[in-house]
């Protein structure tokens, strides 16, 4: 139950369409849930899909992918309250995101129940940058197959290892619901 994979959630052409649009958009320096910039914990550039009208179709696709994934988890979900974000991790900036969970302080982050991460870059585009999950003692490494969605409970510890060559793009959204019981 720790993670669920959806191969081909997005085609390679769709992944390229997303990364091309977000690379052309103004990005912001990634922050933590509380709004702090802490580069030794997280270093990436972010673009929010909701800011790009040409990518409006992405949100509809993500709703379908979350619905499909939740057949595996059976969580009580009621909304996608945050904009999908594309993170760009570059070797030039030593892009990474240290171990963390996605449930955070605040009225919205506290309601995160599922995290969905789509691998937008082909594996050949970068080295390092693996998405690692720690649902138990031994970490699991998510596949690097372009277009694959990795879905896991928002309370699972995970990280993006430092990118050592090239650029890794990923698309992330959180599904929200009432508190776990």
Secondary structure, 3 states (H helix, E strand, C coil): CCCEEECCCCCHHHHHHHHHHHHHCCCEECCCCCCCCCCCCEECEEEEHHHCHHHHHHHHHHHHHHHHHHHHHCCCCCECCCCCEEEEEECCCCCEEEEECCCCCCCCHHHEEEEEEEECCCHHHEEECCEEEECCCCCEECCCCCCCEEEEECCCEEEECCEEEEEEEEEEEEEECCCCC
